[in-house]
Each structure stands twice: as C-alpha cells, then as structure tokens.
C-alpha cells in the first residue's frame, strides 16, 4: 500500500511541476512567442500579385466554306474541292498541319415542304417527299488557322499576308485575326517571383507593425495565370480583297500567389 501511495504521490508532484513550468514558460519567458508554444502568432499569410504586358505571339483565323447544290454529292464535293485548294495555299504559305484544325462539318437539306393544318389538329404533307425535304443541299466546312511568331513585326506582316490569301480565296466568310499569347511557350517563373516579392513586402510591413520579423517562407500557393488578349471582332469577309493594316498588340498577364511566412 505504501508503495502505491508513494508512486501516486510522485506522479502528482511531477504533474504539478510540469504544469506550472509550462504555464510559466508560456506566459513569462521569451519562449512565449515561439512557434512551439504559441503557433497562432508565428505566421503571417498574405497575397501577392504581379502583372506584365507581353507582346502577342499568335494570330488565329477562321475560314468557312458553304456550297449549295440540288444534289447532296454535288454540295459535298464542291465544298471539299474549295477546302482542298485553300489548304494547299495555306500550307504553301508556311502554316504547318498542327496549326490547321477542322472545327465544323455539316451537310443538310433545306426543308421546303408545306404543312397544311387541319381542324382536328392533325397535319398532312401537301407537297414534297415522304421526309418533307425537297430543297437544296448545303455543305458547310470551317477551319481554324493559327499563325505563330514571337517577333511582333513579323507576326503583323504575316497576318496581313495570310488575311489577304483568305480574302482572295473562295471561302464564304473569314473571321480574325484573334491575337493572343502562346501558352506553350509562356514562362511564368519571373512573374511568380515578382508576385512572391510583392507578398514579402506586404508581410514585412505587417510584421514591423507588430514588432516582428520575417524568418522564412513556409508555403506558396499559386493561382492560375490569367491574361486579357486583344481580339478583332470584325469579319474579314466584309473587307475588300486587300489586307488591312493589323496590329498584334499585347496581352496583360497576371499572377497571384498566397504566401505564408514564419515570423518571430
């Protein structure tokens, strides 16, 4: 029994001494502000951002072909022939196959049937075949062409030349160019570093106001880069066959990071 009492007494003493020591260390020593004893006061989390204007590197065009004929095969063959000729001209200009994409293909017959409504809400086909399709056939094909050049002056001149080719082709409509950045070759490292530096400046100001100092970066969380490209909204088919003067312009790219700093 005495041994049990002694063991309990020793445990109680150790517990009390430990509790009191912890209390004193947390409230009356420099360790009170350490991350171990007071983690809620050991970090600062802020957002940093950076923005940069970069010259556009891509020009995107869309060309559409439509052929109307009384027979389906005639419409399809006519559209295909025009497309093939256009593709030859585009490739001869220097556009690679990976930058030419078919974006739409449609073939349909116009509906010219006459439907006569009856008094009992039924309908009857007055003219036309059993499907009600009696009109011409329409074949539509559209392709998107991407022109790449990191040199803004060359992008400008090449865009004007390509637009002239498209305008002088048998395409029924041409849209573009839409100037934008080349995401594949876009380096975001410098922009991220600038955003982190912006976050550090903010954190240092906050820490100074609380008589603290930045120790190190604990975590960086980045958001996706976003940019606002320059677009031409007008249709090139509304212009004459000569290419207008085009300006590639630039895009504003922005980056935001959330950074957590350890402070003391």
C-alpha positions in Angstrom: 0.0 0.0 0.0 2.8 2.4 0.9 4.4 1.7 -2.4 1.2 2.6 -4.3 0.8 5.8 -2.3 4.4 6.8 -3.0 4.0 6.1 -6.7 0.9 8.2 -6.8 2.5 11.0 -4.9 5.5 11.1 -7.2 3.2 11.2 -10.2 1.2 14.0 -8.7 4.3 16.0 -8.0 5.7 15.6 -11.5 2.4 16.5 -13.0 2.0 19.7 -10.9 5.7 20.7 -11.5 5.2 20.1 -15.2 2.0 22.1 -15.4 3.4 25.1 -13.5 6.6 25.1 -15.6 4.6 25.0 -18.8 2.4 27.9 -17.6 5.5 30.0 -16.6 7.3 29.3 -19.8 4.3 30.2 -21.9 3.5 33.5 -20.1 6.6 34.9 -18.6 9.6 33.9 -20.8 10.8 34.8 -24.3 9.6 31.4 -25.4 6.1 32.6 -25.1 6.2 34.0 -28.6 7.9 30.9 -30.2 6.1 28.8 -32.8 6.1 25.8 -30.4 4.2 27.3 -27.6 2.2 29.9 -29.5 1.7 28.7 -33.1 -1.2 31.1 -33.8 1.2 34.1 -33.6 4.1 32.5 -35.5 2.9 33.0 -39.1 1.6 35.7 -41.5 -0.3 34.8 -44.7 -0.7 37.4 -47.4 -1.5 37.5 -51.1 1.0 38.9 -53.7 0.3 39.8 -57.3 2.2 40.8 -60.4 1.2 41.8 -63.9 3.1 42.2 -67.1 2.2 43.2 -70.7 3.6 40.8 -73.2 3.6 41.1 -77.0 1.1 38.7 -78.6 2.7 35.7 -80.3 -0.3 34.0 -82.1 -2.8 35.1 -84.7 -5.9 32.9 -85.1 -8.1 32.9 -88.2 -11.3 31.0 -89.0 -12.4 30.4 -92.7 -15.7 28.9 -93.6 -16.9 27.4 -96.8 -20.5 26.8 -97.9 -21.7 25.2 -101.1 -25.4 25.0 -102.1 -26.5 22.4 -104.7 -29.6 20.5 -105.7 -27.8 17.2 -105.0 -26.0 16.2 -101.8 -23.0 14.7 -103.5 -22.6 17.9 -105.6 -22.6 20.1 -102.5 -20.2 17.9 -100.6 -17.8 17.6 -103.5 -17.9 21.3 -104.2 -17.1 22.2 -100.6 -14.3 19.6 -100.4 -12.7 20.9 -103.6 -12.7 24.5 -102.3 -11.3 23.4 -98.9 -8.5 21.3 -100.5 -7.4 24.3 -102.7 -7.5 26.6 -99.7 -5.4 24.1 -97.6 -2.8 24.0 -100.4 -2.4 27.7 -100.3 -2.3 27.9 -96.5 0.4 25.2 -96.3 2.4 26.8 -99.2 2.3 30.0 -97.1 4.1 28.1 -94.3 1.4 27.0 -91.9 2.1 23.6 -90.5 -0.5 20.9 -90.3 -0.6 21.0 -86.5 -1.8 24.6 -86.7 -4.8 23.8 -89.1 -7.9 22.4 -87.4 -11.2 21.5 -88.9 -13.8 23.0 -86.5 -17.1 22.3 -88.2 -18.5 20.0 -90.9 -22.3 19.9 -91.7 -24.4 18.6 -94.6 -28.1 19.1 -94.6 -31.1 19.6 -96.9 -33.3 22.6 -96.8 -36.8 22.0 -95.8 -39.3 23.4 -98.3 -42.3 21.2 -97.5 -45.7 22.7 -97.0 -47.7 21.5 -94.0 -51.5 22.1 -94.0 -53.0 22.2 -90.5 -56.4 20.5 -90.2 -59.3 21.3 -87.9 -58.8 18.2 -85.8 -55.2 19.3 -85.0 -53.8 16.7 -87.4 -51.4 17.7 -90.1 -50.9 16.4 -93.6 -48.0 16.8 -96.1 -49.3 18.6 -99.2 -46.0 18.7 -101.2 -42.6 17.1 -101.0 -41.3 13.6 -100.5 -42.0 11.3 -97.5 -39.4 13.1 -95.3 -40.6 16.5 -96.1 -37.2 17.5 -97.5 -37.4 19.0 -101.0 -34.9 21.9 -101.0 -31.3 22.2 -102.0 -28.4 20.6 -100.1 -26.0 22.7 -98.1 -22.4 21.6 -97.2 -20.5 23.7 -94.6 -16.9 23.3 -93.6 -14.9 25.6 -91.4 -11.2 25.5 -90.4 -9.1 27.4 -87.9 -5.6 28.5 -88.8 -3.0 29.5 -86.2 -0.1 31.7 -87.2 2.9 31.7 -84.8 5.7 34.2 -84.5 7.3 35.7 -81.3 8.5 38.7 -83.4 5.7 41.2 -83.3 6.7 42.9 -86.5 6.8 39.6 -88.4 3.5 38.5 -86.9 2.0 41.7 -88.1 3.2 41.3 -91.7 2.5 37.6 -91.9 -1.0 38.1 -90.5 -1.7 40.7 -93.2 -0.4 38.4 -95.9 -2.4 35.4 -94.6 -5.6 37.5 -94.4 -5.1 38.6 -98.0 -4.9 34.9 -99.0 -8.1 34.0 -97.1 -10.0 37.1 -98.5 -9.0 36.2 -102.1 -10.0 32.5 -101.7 -13.4 31.1 -102.3 -14.2 31.0 -98.5 -17.6 32.5 -97.8 -16.6 34.0 -94.5 -13.3 34.8 -92.7 -13.0 35.8 -89.0 -9.9 37.1 -87.4 -7.3 37.5 -86.5 -7.6 36.9 -82.8 -4.2 37.9 -81.4 -3.2 36.1 -78.2 -0.2 34.7 -76.3 1.3 31.3 -76.9 0.6 29.4 -73.7 3.0 26.6 -74.6 6.0 29.0 -74.6 4.8 31.3 -71.9 7.3 31.4 -68.9 5.7 32.3 -65.6 8.7 32.0 -63.4 9.7 35.6 -63.4 6.1 36.7 -62.8 5.7 34.2 -59.9 8.9 35.6 -58.3 7.6 39.1 -58.6 4.3 38.1 -57.0 6.2 36.4 -54.1 8.3 39.6 -53.7 5.1 41.6 -53.5 3.8 39.3 -50.8 7.0 39.6 -48.9 6.8 43.4 -48.9 3.3 43.3 -47.5 4.2 40.7 -44.9 7.3 42.7 -43.8 5.1 45.8 -43.3 2.6 43.8 -41.2 5.4 42.2 -39.1 7.0 45.6 -38.5 3.8 47.0 -37.1 3.7 44.1 -34.7 7.4 44.3 -33.7 8.1 41.1 -35.5 10.5 39.9 -38.3 10.1 37.6 -41.2 12.1 34.4 -40.7 11.3 32.3 -43.8 8.7 31.3 -46.3 6.7 28.3 -45.2 4.3 27.8 -48.1 3.5 29.3 -51.5 0.2 28.6 -53.2 -0.2 30.0 -56.7 -3.3 30.6 -58.7 -3.5 30.1 -62.5 -2.2 32.8 -64.7 -4.8 34.8 -66.5 -4.5 37.2 -69.4 -6.6 39.5 -71.4 -5.8 39.2 -75.1 -6.6 41.7 -77.9 -9.3 40.5 -80.3 -10.6 41.8 -83.6 -14.3 41.4 -83.7 -14.9 42.3 -87.3 -15.3 39.7 -90.1 -12.6 39.9 -92.7 -15.2 38.9 -95.4 -16.7 42.3 -95.1 -13.4 43.9 -96.1 -12.1 44.2 -99.7 -9.6 41.7 -101.0 -6.6 43.8 -99.9 -5.4 43.1 -96.4 -5.9 45.9 -93.9 -3.2 47.0 -91.5 -3.2 44.8 -88.5 -1.7 45.5 -85.0 -0.9 42.4 -82.9 -0.8 44.4 -79.7 -0.1 42.8 -76.3 -1.8 40.9 -73.6 -1.8 41.7 -69.9 -0.8 38.6 -68.0 -1.3 38.5 -64.2 -0.3 36.1 -61.4 -1.5 35.8 -57.8 0.2 33.8 -55.0 -0.7 33.2 -51.4 2.4 33.0 -49.2 2.7 32.0 -45.6 5.7 33.4 -43.7 7.1 32.4 -40.4 7.7 35.3 -38.1 9.4 35.9 -34.8 
